[in-house]
């Protein structure tokens, strides 16, 4: 996530609604929900889905060996 957003994990998790944090949190929320197979109707998930579509971003899931 740091390469994509320029923010380290501790910066993403800090309180606040700065644009970079909001972007990163929204993507994380969308990808976490999608990868779990659940459906959710949260603002963050919808915002993350829109960000991923607009920026042509995809989650690449890795299988643990």
PDBQT receptor file of N, H, CA, C and O in Angstrom, charges set to zero:
ATOM      1  N   UNK A   1       0.834  -1.187   0.000  1.00  0.00    +0.000 N 
ATOM      2  CA  UNK A   1       0.000   0.000   0.000  1.00  0.00    +0.000 C 
ATOM      3  C   UNK A   1       0.879   1.251   0.000  1.00  0.00    +0.000 C 
ATOM      4  O   UNK A   1       0.493   2.284  -0.547  1.00  0.00    +0.000 OA
ATOM      5  N   UNK A   2       2.046   1.156   0.607  1.00  0.00    +0.000 N 
ATOM      6  H   UNK A   2       2.359   0.317   1.052  1.00  0.00    +0.000 HD
ATOM      7  CA  UNK A   2       2.936   2.313   0.668  1.00  0.00    +0.000 C 
ATOM      8  C   UNK A   2       3.370   2.760  -0.722  1.00  0.00    +0.000 C 
ATOM      9  O   UNK A   2       3.466   3.959  -0.986  1.00  0.00    +0.000 OA
ATOM     10  N   UNK A   3       3.630   1.809  -1.610  1.00  0.00    +0.000 N 
ATOM     11  H   UNK A   3       3.552   0.835  -1.395  1.00  0.00    +0.000 HD
ATOM     12  CA  UNK A   3       4.036   2.173  -2.971  1.00  0.00    +0.000 C 
ATOM     13  C   UNK A   3       2.899   2.855  -3.723  1.00  0.00    +0.000 C 
ATOM     14  O   UNK A   3       3.138   3.753  -4.530  1.00  0.00    +0.000 OA
ATOM     15  N   UNK A   4       1.676   2.437  -3.465  1.00  0.00    +0.000 N 
ATOM     16  H   UNK A   4       1.482   1.707  -2.809  1.00  0.00    +0.000 HD
ATOM     17  CA  UNK A   4       0.510   2.975  -4.152  1.00  0.00    +0.000 C 
ATOM     18  C   UNK A   4       0.114   4.350  -3.631  1.00  0.00    +0.000 C 
ATOM     19  O   UNK A   4      -0.230   5.237  -4.412  1.00  0.00    +0.000 OA
ATOM     20  N   UNK A   5       0.161   4.529  -2.315  1.00  0.00    +0.000 N 
ATOM     21  H   UNK A   5       0.441   3.808  -1.680  1.00  0.00    +0.000 HD
ATOM     22  CA  UNK A   5      -0.347   5.765  -1.712  1.00  0.00    +0.000 C 
ATOM     23  C   UNK A   5       0.723   6.713  -1.206  1.00  0.00    +0.000 C 
ATOM     24  O   UNK A   5       0.460   7.897  -0.994  1.00  0.00    +0.000 OA
ATOM     25  N   UNK A   6       1.930   6.197  -1.013  1.00  0.00    +0.000 N 
ATOM     26  H   UNK A   6       2.143   5.235  -1.186  1.00  0.00    +0.000 HD
ATOM     27  CA  UNK A   6       2.976   7.032  -0.429  1.00  0.00    +0.000 C 
ATOM     28  C   UNK A   6       2.874   7.124   1.078  1.00  0.00    +0.000 C 
ATOM     29  O   UNK A   6       3.603   7.894   1.703  1.00  0.00    +0.000 OA
ATOM     30  N   UNK A   7       1.976   6.345   1.671  1.00  0.00    +0.000 N 
ATOM     31  H   UNK A   7       1.385   5.720   1.163  1.00  0.00    +0.000 HD
ATOM     32  CA  UNK A   7       1.788   6.353   3.122  1.00  0.00    +0.000 C 
ATOM     33  C   UNK A   7       2.151   4.997   3.700  1.00  0.00    +0.000 C 
ATOM     34  O   UNK A   7       1.821   3.958   3.129  1.00  0.00    +0.000 OA
ATOM     35  N   UNK A   8       2.827   5.015   4.829  1.00  0.00    +0.000 N 
ATOM     36  H   UNK A   8       3.096   5.859   5.293  1.00  0.00    +0.000 HD
ATOM     37  CA  UNK A   8       3.122   3.786   5.549  1.00  0.00    +0.000 C 
ATOM     38  C   UNK A   8       1.889   3.415   6.381  1.00  0.00    +0.000 C 
ATOM     39  O   UNK A   8       0.997   4.235   6.598  1.00  0.00    +0.000 OA
ATOM     40  N   UNK A   9       1.862   2.175   6.834  1.00  0.00    +0.000 N 
ATOM     41  H   UNK A   9       2.586   1.508   6.658  1.00  0.00    +0.000 HD
ATOM     42  CA  UNK A   9       0.704   1.675   7.581  1.00  0.00    +0.000 C 
ATOM     43  C   UNK A   9       0.358   2.558   8.772  1.00  0.00    +0.000 C 
ATOM     44  O   UNK A   9      -0.815   2.867   8.985  1.00  0.00    +0.000 OA
ATOM     45  N   UNK A  10       1.350   2.967   9.548  1.00  0.00    +0.000 N 
ATOM     46  H   UNK A  10       2.302   2.716   9.375  1.00  0.00    +0.000 HD
ATOM     47  CA  UNK A  10       1.063   3.786  10.723  1.00  0.00    +0.000 C 
ATOM     48  C   UNK A  10       0.440   5.130  10.340  1.00  0.00    +0.000 C 
ATOM     49  O   UNK A  10      -0.369   5.671  11.093  1.00  0.00    +0.000 OA
ATOM     50  N   UNK A  11       0.807   5.668   9.186  1.00  0.00    +0.000 N 
ATOM     51  H   UNK A  11       1.464   5.229   8.574  1.00  0.00    +0.000 HD
ATOM     52  CA  UNK A  11       0.225   6.929   8.738  1.00  0.00    +0.000 C 
ATOM     53  C   UNK A  11      -1.233   6.738   8.307  1.00  0.00    +0.000 C 
ATOM     54  O   UNK A  11      -2.071   7.604   8.556  1.00  0.00    +0.000 OA
ATOM     55  N   UNK A  12      -1.533   5.621   7.668  1.00  0.00    +0.000 N 
ATOM     56  H   UNK A  12      -0.853   4.917   7.465  1.00  0.00    +0.000 HD
ATOM     57  CA  UNK A  12      -2.898   5.333   7.223  1.00  0.00    +0.000 C 
ATOM     58  C   UNK A  12      -3.826   5.178   8.421  1.00  0.00    +0.000 C 
ATOM     59  O   UNK A  12      -4.980   5.604   8.374  1.00  0.00    +0.000 OA
ATOM     60  N   UNK A  13      -3.327   4.571   9.491  1.00  0.00    +0.000 N 
ATOM     61  H   UNK A  13      -2.390   4.225   9.529  1.00  0.00    +0.000 HD
ATOM     62  CA  UNK A  13      -4.164   4.278  10.652  1.00  0.00    +0.000 C 
ATOM     63  C   UNK A  13      -4.318   5.432  11.623  1.00  0.00    +0.000 C 
ATOM     64  O   UNK A  13      -5.131   5.347  12.544  1.00  0.00    +0.000 OA
ATOM     65  N   UNK A  14      -3.568   6.502  11.447  1.00  0.00    +0.000 N 
ATOM     66  H   UNK A  14      -2.908   6.571  10.699  1.00  0.00    +0.000 HD
ATOM     67  CA  UNK A  14      -3.706   7.668  12.321  1.00  0.00    +0.000 C 
ATOM     68  C   UNK A  14      -5.071   8.311  12.110  1.00  0.00    +0.000 C 
ATOM     69  O   UNK A  14      -5.626   8.250  11.012  1.00  0.00    +0.000 OA
ATOM     70  N   UNK A  15      -5.612   8.925  13.158  1.00  0.00    +0.000 N 
ATOM     71  H   UNK A  15      -5.162   8.974  14.049  1.00  0.00    +0.000 HD
ATOM     72  CA  UNK A  15      -6.894   9.622  13.000  1.00  0.00    +0.000 C 
ATOM     73  C   UNK A  15      -6.769  10.786  12.014  1.00  0.00    +0.000 C 
ATOM     74  O   UNK A  15      -5.695  11.361  11.839  1.00  0.00    +0.000 OA
ATOM     75  N   UNK A  16      -7.860  11.105  11.393  1.00  0.00    +0.000 N 
ATOM     76  H   UNK A  16      -8.733  10.638  11.535  1.00  0.00    +0.000 HD
ATOM     77  CA  UNK A  16      -7.896  12.245  10.488  1.00  0.00    +0.000 C 
ATOM     78  C   UNK A  16      -8.535  11.893   9.163  1.00  0.00    +0.000 C 
ATOM     79  O   UNK A  16      -8.659  10.722   8.805  1.00  0.00    +0.000 OA
ATOM     80  N   UNK A  17      -8.937  12.916   8.444  1.00  0.00    +0.000 N 
ATOM     81  H   UNK A  17      -8.836  13.868   8.734  1.00  0.00    +0.000 HD
ATOM     82  CA  UNK A  17      -9.609  12.712   7.164  1.00  0.00    +0.000 C 
ATOM     83  C   UNK A  17      -8.848  13.377   6.015  1.00  0.00    +0.000 C 
ATOM     84  O   UNK A  17      -9.453  13.886   5.071  1.00  0.00    +0.000 OA
ATOM     85  N   UNK A  18      -7.537  13.368   6.105  1.00  0.00    +0.000 N 
ATOM     86  H   UNK A  18      -7.046  12.955   6.872  1.00  0.00    +0.000 HD
ATOM     87  CA  UNK A  18      -6.740  13.922   5.025  1.00  0.00    +0.000 C 
ATOM     88  C   UNK A  18      -6.965  13.079   3.767  1.00  0.00    +0.000 C 
ATOM     89  O   UNK A  18      -7.224  11.878   3.851  1.00  0.00    +0.000 OA
ATOM     90  N   UNK A  19      -6.864  13.712   2.622  1.00  0.00    +0.000 N 
ATOM     91  H   UNK A  19      -6.654  14.687   2.554  1.00  0.00    +0.000 HD
ATOM     92  CA  UNK A  19      -7.182  13.058   1.347  1.00  0.00    +0.000 C 
ATOM     93  C   UNK A  19      -6.409  11.755   1.142  1.00  0.00    +0.000 C 
ATOM     94  O   UNK A  19      -6.996  10.760   0.715  1.00  0.00    +0.000 OA
ATOM     95  N   UNK A  20      -5.131  11.738   1.433  1.00  0.00    +0.000 N 
ATOM     96  H   UNK A  20      -4.654  12.546   1.780  1.00  0.00    +0.000 HD
ATOM     97  CA  UNK A  20      -4.325  10.533   1.242  1.00  0.00    +0.000 C 
ATOM     98  C   UNK A  20      -4.772   9.386   2.129  1.00  0.00    +0.000 C 
ATOM     99  O   UNK A  20      -4.827   8.235   1.695  1.00  0.00    +0.000 OA
ATOM    100  N   UNK A  21      -5.089   9.706   3.365  1.00  0.00    +0.000 N 
ATOM    101  H   UNK A  21      -5.045  10.640   3.717  1.00  0.00    +0.000 HD
ATOM    102  CA  UNK A  21      -5.564   8.675   4.294  1.00  0.00    +0.000 C 
ATOM    103  C   UNK A  21      -6.933   8.143   3.876  1.00  0.00    +0.000 C 
ATOM    104  O   UNK A  21      -7.181   6.938   3.921  1.00  0.00    +0.000 OA
ATOM    105  N   UNK A  22      -7.807   9.041   3.474  1.00  0.00    +0.000 N 
ATOM    106  H   UNK A  22      -7.606  10.020   3.437  1.00  0.00    +0.000 HD
ATOM    107  CA  UNK A  22      -9.144   8.649   3.037  1.00  0.00    +0.000 C 
ATOM    108  C   UNK A  22      -9.062   7.737   1.816  1.00  0.00    +0.000 C 
ATOM    109  O   UNK A  22      -9.781   6.741   1.734  1.00  0.00    +0.000 OA
ATOM    110  N   UNK A  23      -8.201   8.070   0.883  1.00  0.00    +0.000 N 
ATOM    111  H   UNK A  23      -7.617   8.879   0.949  1.00  0.00    +0.000 HD
ATOM    112  CA  UNK A  23      -7.977   7.271  -0.327  1.00  0.00    +0.000 C 
ATOM    113  C   UNK A  23      -7.506   5.863   0.058  1.00  0.00    +0.000 C 
ATOM    114  O   UNK A  23      -8.064   4.869  -0.408  1.00  0.00    +0.000 OA
ATOM    115  N   UNK A  24      -6.486   5.785   0.902  1.00  0.00    +0.000 N 
ATOM    116  H   UNK A  24      -6.033   6.592   1.280  1.00  0.00    +0.000 HD
ATOM    117  CA  UNK A  24      -5.909   4.504   1.296  1.00  0.00    +0.000 C 
ATOM    118  C   UNK A  24      -6.899   3.671   2.096  1.00  0.00    +0.000 C 
ATOM    119  O   UNK A  24      -7.049   2.476   1.841  1.00  0.00    +0.000 OA
ATOM    120  N   UNK A  25      -7.567   4.276   3.045  1.00  0.00    +0.000 N 
ATOM    121  H   UNK A  25      -7.446   5.247   3.252  1.00  0.00    +0.000 HD
ATOM    122  CA  UNK A  25      -8.535   3.541   3.863  1.00  0.00    +0.000 C 
ATOM    123  C   UNK A  25      -9.699   3.022   3.027  1.00  0.00    +0.000 C 
ATOM    124  O   UNK A  25     -10.167   1.903   3.237  1.00  0.00    +0.000 OA
ATOM    125  N   UNK A  26     -10.157   3.819   2.096  1.00  0.00    +0.000 N 
ATOM    126  H   UNK A  26      -9.777   4.728   1.926  1.00  0.00    +0.000 HD
ATOM    127  CA  UNK A  26     -11.272   3.404   1.244  1.00  0.00    +0.000 C 
ATOM    128  C   UNK A  26     -10.890   2.209   0.381  1.00  0.00    +0.000 C 
ATOM    129  O   UNK A  26     -11.661   1.257   0.263  1.00  0.00    +0.000 OA
ATOM    130  N   UNK A  27      -9.704   2.252  -0.222  1.00  0.00    +0.000 N 
ATOM    131  H   UNK A  27      -9.078   3.025  -0.125  1.00  0.00    +0.000 HD
ATOM    132  CA  UNK A  27      -9.242   1.106  -1.007  1.00  0.00    +0.000 C 
ATOM    133  C   UNK A  27      -9.111  -0.135  -0.140  1.00  0.00    +0.000 C 
ATOM    134  O   UNK A  27      -9.545  -1.218  -0.533  1.00  0.00    +0.000 OA
ATOM    135  N   UNK A  28      -8.520   0.015   1.031  1.00  0.00    +0.000 N 
ATOM    136  H   UNK A  28      -8.168   0.895   1.350  1.00  0.00    +0.000 HD
ATOM    137  CA  UNK A  28      -8.351  -1.127   1.933  1.00  0.00    +0.000 C 
ATOM    138  C   UNK A  28      -9.705  -1.723   2.324  1.00  0.00    +0.000 C 
ATOM    139  O   UNK A  28      -9.864  -2.944   2.355  1.00  0.00    +0.000 OA
ATOM    140  N   UNK A  29     -10.660  -0.875   2.615  1.00  0.00    +0.000 N 
ATOM    141  H   UNK A  29     -10.531   0.116   2.589  1.00  0.00    +0.000 HD
ATOM    142  CA  UNK A  29     -11.987  -1.341   3.000  1.00  0.00    +0.000 C 
ATOM    143  C   UNK A  29     -12.633  -2.112   1.848  1.00  0.00    +0.000 C 
ATOM    144  O   UNK A  29     -13.157  -3.208   2.048  1.00  0.00    +0.000 OA
ATOM    145  N   UNK A  30     -12.595  -1.547   0.664  1.00  0.00    +0.000 N 
ATOM    146  H   UNK A  30     -12.170  -0.657   0.502  1.00  0.00    +0.000 HD
ATOM    147  CA  UNK A  30     -13.170  -2.208  -0.514  1.00  0.00    +0.000 C 
ATOM    148  C   UNK A  30     -12.508  -3.552  -0.766  1.00  0.00    +0.000 C 
ATOM    149  O   UNK A  30     -13.195  -4.557  -0.950  1.00  0.00    +0.000 OA
ATOM    150  N   UNK A  31     -11.188  -3.582  -0.777  1.00  0.00    +0.000 N 
ATOM    151  H   UNK A  31     -10.630  -2.766  -0.628  1.00  0.00    +0.000 HD
ATOM    152  CA  UNK A  31     -10.469  -4.822  -1.073  1.00  0.00    +0.000 C 
ATOM    153  C   UNK A  31     -10.655  -5.857   0.030  1.00  0.00    +0.000 C 
ATOM    154  O   UNK A  31     -10.755  -7.047  -0.266  1.00  0.00    +0.000 OA
ATOM    155  N   UNK A  32     -10.704  -5.443   1.282  1.00  0.00    +0.000 N 
ATOM    156  H   UNK A  32     -10.623  -4.476   1.522  1.00  0.00    +0.000 HD
ATOM    157  CA  UNK A  32     -10.902  -6.388   2.385  1.00  0.00    +0.000 C 
ATOM    158  C   UNK A  32     -12.269  -7.052   2.286  1.00  0.00    +0.000 C 
ATOM    159  O   UNK A  32     -12.392  -8.265   2.453  1.00  0.00    +0.000 OA
ATOM    160  N   UNK A  33     -13.275  -6.267   2.018  1.00  0.00    +0.000 N 
ATOM    161  H   UNK A  33     -13.175  -5.281   1.882  1.00  0.00    +0.000 HD
ATOM    162  CA  UNK A  33     -14.627  -6.814   1.900  1.00  0.00    +0.000 C 
ATOM    163  C   UNK A  33     -14.719  -7.734   0.692  1.00  0.00    +0.000 C 
ATOM    164  O   UNK A  33     -15.275  -8.829   0.783  1.00  0.00    +0.000 OA
ATOM    165  N   UNK A  34     -14.178  -7.297  -0.434  1.00  0.00    +0.000 N 
ATOM    166  H   UNK A  34     -13.726  -6.408  -0.509  1.00  0.00    +0.000 HD
ATOM    167  CA  UNK A  34     -14.236  -8.106  -1.651  1.00  0.00    +0.000 C 
ATOM    168  C   UNK A  34     -13.485  -9.417  -1.500  1.00  0.00    +0.000 C 
ATOM    169  O   UNK A  34     -13.980 -10.464  -1.919  1.00  0.00    +0.000 OA
ATOM    170  N   UNK A  35     -12.296  -9.378  -0.908  1.00  0.00    +0.000 N 
ATOM    171  H   UNK A  35     -11.894  -8.528  -0.568  1.00  0.00    +0.000 HD
ATOM    172  CA  UNK A  35     -11.498 -10.597  -0.792  1.00  0.00    +0.000 C 
ATOM    173  C   UNK A  35     -12.093 -11.578   0.216  1.00  0.00    +0.000 C 
ATOM    174  O   UNK A  35     -11.809 -12.774   0.151  1.00  0.00    +0.000 OA
ATOM    175  N   UNK A  36     -12.910 -11.090   1.145  1.00  0.00    +0.000 N 
ATOM    176  H   UNK A  36     -13.140 -10.118   1.198  1.00  0.00    +0.000 HD
ATOM    177  CA  UNK A  36     -13.543 -11.975   2.116  1.00  0.00    +0.000 C 
ATOM    178  C   UNK A  36     -14.798 -12.632   1.558  1.00  0.00    +0.000 C 
ATOM    179  O   UNK A  36     -15.345 -13.556   2.160  1.00  0.00    +0.000 OA
ATOM    180  N   UNK A  37     -15.253 -12.147   0.401  1.00  0.00    +0.000 N 
ATOM    181  H   UNK A  37     -14.809 -11.396  -0.087  1.00  0.00    +0.000 HD
ATOM    182  CA  UNK A  37     -16.461 -12.702  -0.208  1.00  0.00    +0.000 C 
ATOM    183  C   UNK A  37     -17.740 -12.127   0.373  1.00  0.00    +0.000 C 
ATOM    184  O   UNK A  37     -18.836 -12.568   0.028  1.00  0.00    +0.000 OA
ATOM    185  N   UNK A  38     -17.606 -11.161   1.241  1.00  0.00    +0.000 N 
ATOM    186  H   UNK A  38     -16.716 -10.803   1.522  1.00  0.00    +0.000 HD
ATOM    187  CA  UNK A  38     -18.779 -10.547   1.856  1.00  0.00    +0.000 C 
ATOM    188  C   UNK A  38     -19.271  -9.391   0.995  1.00  0.00    +0.000 C 
ATOM    189  O   UNK A  38     -18.552  -8.893   0.128  1.00  0.00    +0.000 OA
ATOM    190  N   UNK A  39     -20.478  -8.982   1.243  1.00  0.00    +0.000 N 
ATOM    191  H   UNK A  39     -21.062  -9.385   1.947  1.00  0.00    +0.000 HD
ATOM    192  CA  UNK A  39     -20.991  -7.776   0.621  1.00  0.00    +0.000 C 
ATOM    193  C   UNK A  39     -21.268  -6.782   1.738  1.00  0.00    +0.000 C 
ATOM    194  O   UNK A  39     -21.708  -7.164   2.823  1.00  0.00    +0.000 OA
ATOM    195  N   UNK A  40     -21.018  -5.552   1.481  1.00  0.00    +0.000 N 
ATOM    196  H   UNK A  40     -20.660  -5.242   0.600  1.00  0.00    +0.000 HD
ATOM    197  CA  UNK A  40     -21.250  -4.531   2.499  1.00  0.00    +0.000 C 
ATOM    198  C   UNK A  40     -21.634  -3.230   1.810  1.00  0.00    +0.000 C 
ATOM    199  O   UNK A  40     -21.183  -2.935   0.704  1.00  0.00    +0.000 OA
ATOM    200  N   UNK A  41     -22.447  -2.487   2.464  1.00  0.00    +0.000 N 
ATOM    201  H   UNK A  41     -22.813  -2.726   3.363  1.00  0.00    +0.000 HD
ATOM    202  CA  UNK A  41     -22.872  -1.207   1.936  1.00  0.00    +0.000 C 
ATOM    203  C   UNK A  41     -22.379  -0.107   2.866  1.00  0.00    +0.000 C 
ATOM    204  O   UNK A  41     -23.161   0.495   3.602  1.00  0.00    +0.000 OA
ATOM    205  N   UNK A  42     -21.093   0.145   2.825  1.00  0.00    +0.000 N 
ATOM    206  H   UNK A  42     -20.458  -0.343   2.227  1.00  0.00    +0.000 HD
ATOM    207  CA  UNK A  42     -20.535   1.229   3.632  1.00  0.00    +0.000 C 
ATOM    208  C   UNK A  42     -20.011   2.306   2.693  1.00  0.00    +0.000 C 
ATOM    209  O   UNK A  42     -19.648   2.033   1.549  1.00  0.00    +0.000 OA
ATOM    210  N   UNK A  43     -19.980   3.493   3.182  1.00  0.00    +0.000 N 
ATOM    211  H   UNK A  43     -20.275   3.715   4.111  1.00  0.00    +0.000 HD
ATOM    212  CA  UNK A  43     -19.456   4.595   2.360  1.00  0.00    +0.000 C 
ATOM    213  C   UNK A  43     -18.032   4.326   1.923  1.00  0.00    +0.000 C 
ATOM    214  O   UNK A  43     -17.673   4.553   0.767  1.00  0.00    +0.000 OA
ATOM    215  N   UNK A  44     -17.223   3.842   2.850  1.00  0.00    +0.000 N 
ATOM    216  H   UNK A  44     -17.515   3.657   3.788  1.00  0.00    +0.000 HD
ATOM    217  CA  UNK A  44     -15.813   3.593   2.540  1.00  0.00    +0.000 C 
ATOM    218  C   UNK A  44     -15.675   2.536   1.455  1.00  0.00    +0.000 C 
ATOM    219  O   UNK A  44     -14.850   2.682   0.553  1.00  0.00    +0.000 OA
ATOM    220  N   UNK A  45     -16.471   1.472   1.530  1.00  0.00    +0.000 N 
ATOM    221  H   UNK A  45     -17.141   1.354   2.263  1.00  0.00    +0.000 HD
ATOM    222  CA  UNK A  45     -16.391   0.411   0.526  1.00  0.00    +0.000 C 
ATOM    223  C   UNK A  45     -16.821   0.926  -0.845  1.00  0.00    +0.000 C 
ATOM    224  O   UNK A  45     -16.164   0.643  -1.847  1.00  0.00    +0.000 OA
ATOM    225  N   UNK A  46     -17.903   1.667  -0.895  1.00  0.00    +0.000 N 
ATOM    226  H   UNK A  46     -18.436   1.896  -0.082  1.00  0.00    +0.000 HD
ATOM    227  CA  UNK A  46     -18.346   2.235  -2.171  1.00  0.00    +0.000 C 
ATOM    228  C   UNK A  46     -17.320   3.224  -2.724  1.00  0.00    +0.000 C 
ATOM    229  O   UNK A  46     -17.035   3.238  -3.922  1.00  0.00    +0.000 OA
ATOM    230  N   UNK A  47     -16.775   4.043  -1.836  1.00  0.00    +0.000 N 
ATOM    231  H   UNK A  47     -17.006   4.031  -0.863  1.00  0.00    +0.000 HD
ATOM    232  CA  UNK A  47     -15.764   5.019  -2.260  1.00  0.00    +0.000 C 
ATOM    233  C   UNK A  47     -14.530   4.286  -2.772  1.00  0.00    +0.000 C 
ATOM    234  O   UNK A  47     -13.961   4.673  -3.793  1.00  0.00    +0.000 OA
ATOM    235  N   UNK A  48     -14.114   3.240  -2.078  1.00  0.00    +0.000 N 
ATOM    236  H   UNK A  48     -14.576   2.926  -1.249  1.00  0.00    +0.000 HD
ATOM    237  CA  UNK A  48     -12.968   2.448  -2.515  1.00  0.00    +0.000 C 
ATOM    238  C   UNK A  48     -13.207   1.779  -3.849  1.00  0.00    +0.000 C 
ATOM    239  O   UNK A  48     -12.299   1.714  -4.678  1.00  0.00    +0.000 OA
ATOM    240  N   UNK A  49     -14.408   1.282  -4.072  1.00  0.00    +0.000 N 
ATOM    241  H   UNK A  49     -15.146   1.335  -3.399  1.00  0.00    +0.000 HD
ATOM    242  CA  UNK A  49     -14.754   0.662  -5.352  1.00  0.00    +0.000 C 
ATOM    243  C   UNK A  49     -14.666   1.685  -6.481  1.00  0.00    +0.000 C 
ATOM    244  O   UNK A  49     -14.155   1.380  -7.559  1.00  0.00    +0.000 OA
ATOM    245  N   UNK A  50     -15.155   2.883  -6.240  1.00  0.00    +0.000 N 
ATOM    246  H   UNK A  50     -15.569   3.132  -5.365  1.00  0.00    +0.000 HD
ATOM    247  CA  UNK A  50     -15.084   3.951  -7.244  1.00  0.00    +0.000 C 
ATOM    248  C   UNK A  50     -13.642   4.366  -7.516  1.00  0.00    +0.000 C 
ATOM    249  O   UNK A  50     -13.270   4.607  -8.664  1.00  0.00    +0.000 OA
ATOM    250  N   UNK A  51     -12.834   4.449  -6.472  1.00  0.00    +0.000 N 
ATOM    251  H   UNK A  51     -13.135   4.253  -5.539  1.00  0.00    +0.000 HD
ATOM    252  CA  UNK A  51     -11.417   4.799  -6.632  1.00  0.00    +0.000 C 
ATOM    253  C   UNK A  51     -10.710   3.742  -7.463  1.00  0.00    +0.000 C 
ATOM    254  O   UNK A  51      -9.971   4.065  -8.394  1.00  0.00    +0.000 OA
ATOM    255  N   UNK A  52     -10.937   2.481  -7.126  1.00  0.00    +0.000 N 
ATOM    256  H   UNK A  52     -11.536   2.219  -6.370  1.00  0.00    +0.000 HD
ATOM    257  CA  UNK A  52     -10.291   1.381  -7.855  1.00  0.00    +0.000 C 
ATOM    258  C   UNK A  52     -10.678   1.409  -9.336  1.00  0.00    +0.000 C 
ATOM    259  O   UNK A  52      -9.830   1.211 -10.206  1.00  0.00    +0.000 OA
ATOM    260  N   UNK A  53     -11.945   1.653  -9.616  1.00  0.00    +0.000 N 
ATOM    261  H   UNK A  53     -12.635   1.814  -8.910  1.00  0.00    +0.000 HD
ATOM    262  CA  UNK A  53     -12.403   1.711 -11.008  1.00  0.00    +0.000 C 
ATOM    263  C   UNK A  53     -11.819   2.920 -11.732  1.00  0.00    +0.000 C 
ATOM    264  O   UNK A  53     -11.343   2.797 -12.861  1.00  0.00    +0.000 OA
ATOM    265  N   UNK A  54     -11.853   4.069 -11.099  1.00  0.00    +0.000 N 
ATOM    266  H   UNK A  54     -12.239   4.169 -10.183  1.00  0.00    +0.000 HD
ATOM    267  CA  UNK A  54     -11.370   5.301 -11.731  1.00  0.00    +0.000 C 
ATOM    268  C   UNK A  54      -9.873   5.262 -12.007  1.00  0.00    +0.000 C 
ATOM    269  O   UNK A  54      -9.406   5.782 -13.020  1.00  0.00    +0.000 OA
ATOM    270  N   UNK A  55      -9.123   4.642 -11.097  1.00  0.00    +0.000 N 
ATOM    271  H   UNK A  55      -9.502   4.220 -10.274  1.00  0.00    +0.000 HD
ATOM    272  CA  UNK A  55      -7.667   4.597 -11.232  1.00  0.00    +0.000 C 
ATOM    273  C   UNK A  55      -7.169   3.277 -11.823  1.00  0.00    +0.000 C 
ATOM    274  O   UNK A  55      -5.965   3.031 -11.883  1.00  0.00    +0.000 OA
ATOM    275  N   UNK A  56      -8.111   2.427 -12.261  1.00  0.00    +0.000 N 
ATOM    276  H   UNK A  56      -9.090   2.627 -12.213  1.00  0.00    +0.000 HD
ATOM    277  CA  UNK A  56      -7.781   1.110 -12.845  1.00  0.00    +0.000 C 
ATOM    278  C   UNK A  56      -6.873   0.298 -11.920  1.00  0.00    +0.000 C 
ATOM    279  O   UNK A  56      -5.845  -0.226 -12.347  1.00  0.00    +0.000 OA
ATOM    280  N   UNK A  57      -7.266   0.203 -10.659  1.00  0.00    +0.000 N 
ATOM    281  H   UNK A  57      -8.102   0.629 -10.312  1.00  0.00    +0.000 HD
ATOM    282  CA  UNK A  57      -6.491  -0.525  -9.660  1.00  0.00    +0.000 C 
ATOM    283  C   UNK A  57      -7.129  -1.883  -9.399  1.00  0.00    +0.000 C 
ATOM    284  O   UNK A  57      -8.352  -1.997  -9.323  1.00  0.00    +0.000 OA
ATOM    285  N   UNK A  58      -6.303  -2.899  -9.265  1.00  0.00    +0.000 N 
ATOM    286  H   UNK A  58      -5.310  -2.806  -9.327  1.00  0.00    +0.000 HD
ATOM    287  CA  UNK A  58      -6.794  -4.236  -8.961  1.00  0.00    +0.000 C 
ATOM    288  C   UNK A  58      -6.028  -4.818  -7.794  1.00  0.00    +0.000 C 
ATOM    289  O   UNK A  58      -4.836  -4.561  -7.625  1.00  0.00    +0.000 OA
ATOM    290  N   UNK A  59      -6.713  -5.592  -7.004  1.00  0.00    +0.000 N 
ATOM    291  H   UNK A  59      -7.681  -5.801  -7.141  1.00  0.00    +0.000 HD
ATOM    292  CA  UNK A  59      -6.067  -6.308  -5.915  1.00  0.00    +0.000 C 
ATOM    293  C   UNK A  59      -5.530  -7.608  -6.471  1.00  0.00    +0.000 C 
ATOM    294  O   UNK A  59      -6.266  -8.379  -7.088  1.00  0.00    +0.000 OA
ATOM    295  N   UNK A  60      -4.257  -7.852  -6.255  1.00  0.00    +0.000 N 
ATOM    296  H   UNK A  60      -3.660  -7.226  -5.753  1.00  0.00    +0.000 HD
ATOM    297  CA  UNK A  60      -3.644  -9.090  -6.681  1.00  0.00    +0.000 C 
ATOM    298  C   UNK A  60      -3.522  -9.976  -5.456  1.00  0.00    +0.000 C 
ATOM    299  O   UNK A  60      -2.742  -9.699  -4.544  1.00  0.00    +0.000 OA
ATOM    300  N   UNK A  61      -4.296 -11.033  -5.450  1.00  0.00    +0.000 N 
ATOM    301  H   UNK A  61      -4.929 -11.258  -6.191  1.00  0.00    +0.000 HD
ATOM    302  CA  UNK A  61      -4.290 -11.927  -4.298  1.00  0.00    +0.000 C 
ATOM    303  C   UNK A  61      -3.216 -12.987  -4.486  1.00  0.00    +0.000 C 
ATOM    304  O   UNK A  61      -3.098 -13.597  -5.549  1.00  0.00    +0.000 OA
ATOM    305  N   UNK A  62      -2.444 -13.189  -3.439  1.00  0.00    +0.000 N 
ATOM    306  H   UNK A  62      -2.540 -12.693  -2.576  1.00  0.00    +0.000 HD
ATOM    307  CA  UNK A  62      -1.377 -14.181  -3.470  1.00  0.00    +0.000 C 
ATOM    308  C   UNK A  62      -1.772 -15.376  -2.635  1.00  0.00    +0.000 C 
ATOM    309  O   UNK A  62      -2.367 -15.235  -1.566  1.00  0.00    +0.000 OA
ATOM    310  N   UNK A  63      -1.447 -16.522  -3.117  1.00  0.00    +0.000 N 
ATOM    311  H   UNK A  63      -0.964 -16.636  -3.985  1.00  0.00    +0.000 HD
ATOM    312  CA  UNK A  63      -1.687 -17.759  -2.367  1.00  0.00    +0.000 C 
ATOM    313  C   UNK A  63      -0.453 -18.047  -1.542  1.00  0.00    +0.000 C 
ATOM    314  O   UNK A  63       0.665 -18.013  -2.057  1.00  0.00    +0.000 OA
ATOM    315  N   UNK A  64      -0.646 -18.327  -0.278  1.00  0.00    +0.000 N 
ATOM    316  H   UNK A  64      -1.554 -18.355   0.140  1.00  0.00    +0.000 HD
ATOM    317  CA  UNK A  64       0.481 -18.689   0.591  1.00  0.00    +0.000 C 
ATOM    318  C   UNK A  64       0.990 -20.073   0.213  1.00  0.00    +0.000 C 
ATOM    319  O   UNK A  64       0.208 -21.009   0.047  1.00  0.00    +0.000 OA
ATOM    320  N   UNK A  65       2.287 -20.192   0.083  1.00  0.00    +0.000 N 
ATOM    321  H   UNK A  65       2.923 -19.432   0.218  1.00  0.00    +0.000 HD
ATOM    322  CA  UNK A  65       2.868 -21.486  -0.299  1.00  0.00    +0.000 C 
ATOM    323  C   UNK A  65       3.179 -22.327   0.899  1.00  0.00    +0.000 C 
ATOM    324  O   UNK A  65       3.673 -23.445   0.756  1.00  0.00    +0.000 OA
TER     325      UNK A  65
